[in-house]
Amino acid sequence: MSERKLVVVQLLPALNAGGVERSTLEIADALVKAGHRAIVVSAGGRLVAQLLETGAEHVELDVGAKSPLALRHVPALRRIFRDADIVHARSRLPAWLAWLALYGMKGNKPPASKPRFVTTMHGLNSPSRYSAIMARGERVICVSRTVRDYLLQHYPRTDEKKLVVIPRGINAAQFPHNDGKRDARAQAAAQLPQLGGDGPLLLLPGRGTRLKGHADALRLLAALRGDGLDARLWLPGARAPGRDAYLAELGREAARLGIENVVVFSEATPRIAQAYAASDLVLQLSRKPEAFGRTVLEALAIGRPVLGWAHGGVGELLKELQPQGASAPFDFDELQRRAHSLLRAPPALPPAIPYTLQAMQDATLRLYAQLAHTPSP
């Protein structure tokens, strides 16, 4: 196979925060380090500077604006794609615009030099003709087997051969195994005194939205304390701008349950690895199935057990890596039993996490190279 360098264009709505944005930067960084040219098209955002630091390029186009005016970007995209080997769309509207731009290039370039179209299904989007564009890539990257199964269920005419499961991965250096739970707990309690004590500390990291299952965590804490455990709960990320009404609702629920003095609602912490290390049990209680379960991997890498609803990508990872933590969705009695079991006798955890950032980057770049070096259909 030729070692020629590739030009890869990734498209997404904006570069602010989130898993899609993180994956975009991670692949751009890997491309540049491998000597390829990485271009990202988005409306911009606070992560643009970080992208540029990798050596990638950014083209500012509002390809995520849900308006007919977005079609005005198609000619500009055709110009950007002129030298591209791979066009990789990571969201629905950017995918539609990219597809239209590529379709308009037919006849303008010989098939061998036409960019190849890749999409990534990052989420479990509501099935529709609009969402179906994510299944139109010549290769469709699914971030988990859960996503692959979901895609085939709702778009059964999709050719299975073009689906490639490339799980998201964590940077192991950012989440090193940590046996120093006592020290990490003391450091957390020094900043947040409610987290002190000798009883177990539960941790549920997640943004301030009802979908993350904060109310289930509060109910679990109250149940454990009712069973005689001096348990505490930390919810980093629950406190966020624009979420005052939701936070007040959680505060009222904590007061109703009599646990307001042993629960902390905080902003997202930049020291999340230390937060995992301070905890005895990490919770992943999303009410809606998620495409992937990065929290599961991060906690297990640090060396802390996880308890979660066994659906979506979270259930997939728990069943594979730590089945004792996979609780039937919304069966609270089972959740409580499993919490007691995990706290009383922490399970053996995997010695290494197979889903790493390096593995994800390598697999994606291999896919690009294979596609770029095979004839267009």
N, C-alpha and C positions, 0 to 999 in steps of 0.2 A: 504494500500500500504506500502510496506517495506520502511524503512528509511535508507537502506544501502547507503553508499556513492558511488558516481559515478566517473569514470575516463573518462574525455572528452578530445578528441584531436581535436584541430582546425587547419586547414591548410590554408595558404595564401601565395602569392609569397614572400612578404617581409614586414618588419615592419618599414616603414619610415613615411609616412604621408598619410592621406586620411580617408574617411568614413569607408572603410572596416577595416582598421587597428584600427580605434577608436572603432568600434563595437567589434572587437576581444578582445581588452584589457578590454572593459567594461564587456563582458561576462566572461572572465577569472577572473576578480576581483570578480564578483558575485559568481562564482563557489567556489573560495577559501573561501570567507566569509561564504558560506553555508556549508563549511566542505568537499567539494568535491576536487578532484585532477584535476587541469587544466594543459594541455600540449599544447603548440603552436609549430607548425612546420613551419618554413619559412627560407629564405636565410639570415635573420638577418636585421639589420638596427638600426636607432637611437632610436627607441622606445623599444628596447629589455630591456634596463635598467629599464624603466618604467614598463614593463611587469613583470620583476623579482621582483620589489618592491611589487607587489600585492601578491607574494607568488606562482605565477604560474611558470611553467618550460618552458624552450625553447630548442628545438632541431633544430640545424642549418642544413638544407638541402635545396638546391636550387631547390625547387619544382615548381618554376615559370619560369625557363629557357626554352624558346621555342626551344628545340633541342631534337633530338632522344636520346641524352645522358641523358636526364632527366629520362629515363626508368631505369637507373641504381639505382635509389633511391627506386624502388618498394620493393626489399628485406628488406631494412632498415625500410620502412614503415610497412611491415608485422610484424617486430619485435616490433615496437612501438605500433602497434595495438593489440598485443597479450593480453594485460591486459585492453584494452579499452572497455568501454560500448558504447560510442558514438564517431563516427568519423564525424566531421562537416567541410565540404569543403566550402570555401567562394569565390573561383575563379575557372576558367575553367580548366587550366592545373593541379593545385593541385587536383581538383575533379577527373580528369581522372586517375591520378596516385593513388589516394586513392581508386577509384573503382577497378582498376586493382589489387591493393594489397589485397583488401577485397575479390575479386573474387578468388584469389589464395589461400585464407584461407578456402574455402569451403572444407569440408571433414576433415580439420585439427582440427576443433573445433565442438562440438555439437551445433545445432542451437540455443539453449537457451543461450549460452555463446558467440555467435558471435557478434562483434560490429555492431551497427545499424548505417546506413548511412544517414546523414542529409546534405542538401545543402542550401545555402542562395542565392537568386537572388538579388544582390545588385544593378544591373544596367540593362539597356535596351540594352543588347548585340545584335549585328547583328545576325539574325536567321541563323543557320547553324548546320550541324551535330556535329561540334566541340562544339558549344554553348549548344547543346541539353543535354549535360551531367548534366547541372545544373537542369534539370527537372527529373533526375533519382534518386534523393534521396528518401528514404522511407518516409521522410517528407521534403517538400520543403518550406522553409521560404521565403515569399515575403515581401519586406520592405514597400509595399504600395499596395492598390487595383489596382493602375496603373500597377504595375509589374505583379500582378496576371492576370489581363486582357490581358496584353501583352503576357505572357507565354501561356495562353490558345489559344490566337489568332494564335500564330506561332507554337505551339506544341499541336494541338487539341486532340491528343490521350492520353494526360496526364490525369491521374485520378484526378479529382477535389478534391476528399476526402483527398488526401495527401498534398494539398496546405494549408498553414497556413499563414495568414497575421499577421505579427508582425511589426508594424511601428517602425521606429527608434524613439528615444526620446531624449529630452534635459535634462540636469541637471538643475533643476529649481533654485538651489542655485547659479549657475553661471550666471543666467540671471534674477535677481530679478526685479520686477516692479520698474520703476524709473520715478518719476514726475519732477525731477530736470533738465529739458531740458536746461534752461538758463545757469546753472552752467556748465553742461557737454559741451555745445557749447563753452563757454568761455575757458574752458580747451583745447578743440580741436584747437580753433583759436590761443591760446598762442603758440602751437607747429606748427601750419600750418596757417599762417595769412590769406591766401586766403579764409579760411572758415569763416572768421568773417563777420559781417553785421547783419542786422535785418531781411533780407529775409529768405525764407525757405532753409534748407539744405537737399539735396538729398544724399543718401548713397547707393552705390552698391558694396558690398564686393564680391570678387571673384578673382581667380587666373588670371594671364595674358594670356588669350587665347581668341580668337575671339568668341568662343562658349558662353562666358559669357555675350555677348551683350553690351560691353562697348560703341560701336559706337551708339547703340540705346539710351543709357543714355546721351551721348553727344548731340545727336540730340534733345532729350527731353529737356535738359537744355536750349539749344539755343531757342527752341520754347517757353518755359516758360518766358525766359528773353525778347523775342520778344513781349510777351503779357504784359510786364510791371512789371514782378516779379523780384526782386533782388535775384534770386535763385543761389545757389552754389552747387557744386557736389564734393563728395569725393569718390574715387575709391581705397580703400585699397586692396592690393593684385595684382593690375595691374602691379606694378613695381616688377619684379622678375628676378633672375639670368637666363641668356639665352634668355630673352624676349626683348632684346634691340630693335630689328627691329620692333616688334609689338608696343612697347611703342612709338617709333618714329612715327609710322603710326598714332597712336592715337593723338600724339602731333600735327601733321600736320592737322588732322581733326579738332581738337579744334581750331587751328589758323584759319582755313578756315571758321569756324562758328563764329569766333570772341569771343570765350569764354575762351581763354587760361589763362586769369588772374583770372578766378573764378572756376577753376577745379583743383583738386589735384590728381595726380597719385602717390600713395605711396606703400611702402611695406605692406604686411599683418601686421595688428596690433595685438599684444597679448592682447590688451585691447578692444576687439571687443564689449563687453557689453557697455562700455563707448561710443564707436562710435555710436552704436544704440541709446543710450540715447541722444546724441547730435543732432540727425537727426530729421527732420520733416516727412520724407517719405523715406522708404527703398524700393529699387528696386530689382527685381529678373527677369532679362530679358534674361535668357539663350535661345540661338537660337535653341538648341536641347532639346527635352523633357528630364527632369531628373527623376530618379526613385523616388526621395523623395525631399522634400523642407525644409531642416533643417533651412535655413535662415529665412523662413517664421515663423517658430515656435520661433526662437530666438528673432526676432524683436517684434512679438506680445507679447511674455512674458515680454519684457522690457516695452511695452506699446506704440509701434510705429506702425502706419499703413504701409501696404505693398502694392505695386503695381507691378504686374507681368503679363507675358504672361500666359494665362490660358491653359497650356498644361502640360502633364506629372504629376509628383508628386506635383509640385508647384501649378498647376491649381486645383488639387484635394484638397489640403489643403486650398487654398484661397476660393474655392467654399463652403467649409464646415465652415471655421472659420471667413472669412472676404470677403464675395462675392463682395463687392464694389471695391476690388482691382484686380479682375479677368478680364483682358482685352483680347479680342479675339487676338490670336497669329498674330503678325506682322501687326495689324491694327493700324497704328500710330495715326490717327485722334482720334480713341477711347482712345488710351493710353493717349494722351494729354488731352482729356476731363476728363478722370478719375483722372489724376494727379491734375488738377484744382479743381475738386470736393473734393478730399481727403484733399488737402491743405486748401481749403476754409472752409470745415466743416468735420473735422476728425470724422470717424465713431466710434460707440461704439465697443469696442474690447472685445473678450471673457474674462471673469473674471479669468479663469484658462485655462491652456493649457493641454489637455488630454493626449498628447503624451510625456510622461516623460521617463527619463532613467530608473527609478525604474520599471515602467510598462513594458518596453521592456525586462529588465533583468528577472523579475518575469515570464513573459510569456515564455521566452526562456528556463529557467530552468524547468518550468512545462512541456514543450514539451519534454525535455530530459528525465525527470523522467517517463512520460507516455510511451514513446517509449521504454525505457530500461526495463520497467516492463510489457510489452506485448510480447507475443510469436512472434518469427520471422515467416514470411510467409513461 
